[in-house]
Amino acid sequence: MKEIIFVGRSNVGKSTLIRVLTKKKVPVGKLPGVTRKPLHIPYQNIQITDMPGFGYMSKVTKKGQEAIKDNIVHYIEDNASNILLAVMVINTTSFAEIVDRWTQKNEIPVEVELFEFFNELDIDVIVAANKMDKVTDQDMMLDGVVQRLGMSPPWRQWPDKIVPVSAKKGNIGNLKLLMQTKIEGSKPV
């Protein structure tokens, strides 16, 4: 079955975003790590897959966190031919700080690596810049996101790649519209 996968760091709002989008009951929690394995939700004539978050998860060892990250990569590789679209959800308020911290350690930040991984596999990816209700300077913040993902600012030149959302406030209209456009564009003529 064709699918849209939602991926991202733990506690960025993937499950909340899916719940608002599908209007279906999806487990969410205040602590990172509620979603431990891929969760499939019917959506239109496809399925949405809520992937576990990567990074810190409460009550999960470092080894367990690495295993979850490996499982995410294997899932994507094994199912690449069925994945119509990846929605990479980020917490816009902390994205720059997290990416910069990893970069300073001379390590590739997981979000950057994941974004590049989707492009290498030729999987269309949208970055859902979540928690925009907490951002004061949207343009500056999103310009920083695209720059850290290896694209040239301004972010507004990437309307098919970067979508500001607020899952908690229900502000997902542009994401829903873009997803629908991409779903319809992937259907055989």
Secondary structure, DSSP 8 states (H G I E B T S, - for coil): --EEEEEEBTTSSHHHHHHHHH-S-----SSTTS--S-EEEEETTEEEEE---BS--TT--HHHHHHHHHHHHHHHHHHGGGEEEEEEEEEHHHHHHHHHHHHHTT---HHHHHHHHHHHTT--EEEEEE-GGG-S-HHHHHHHHHHHTT--S-GGG-TTTEEE-BTTTTB-HHHHHHHHHHHHHHS--
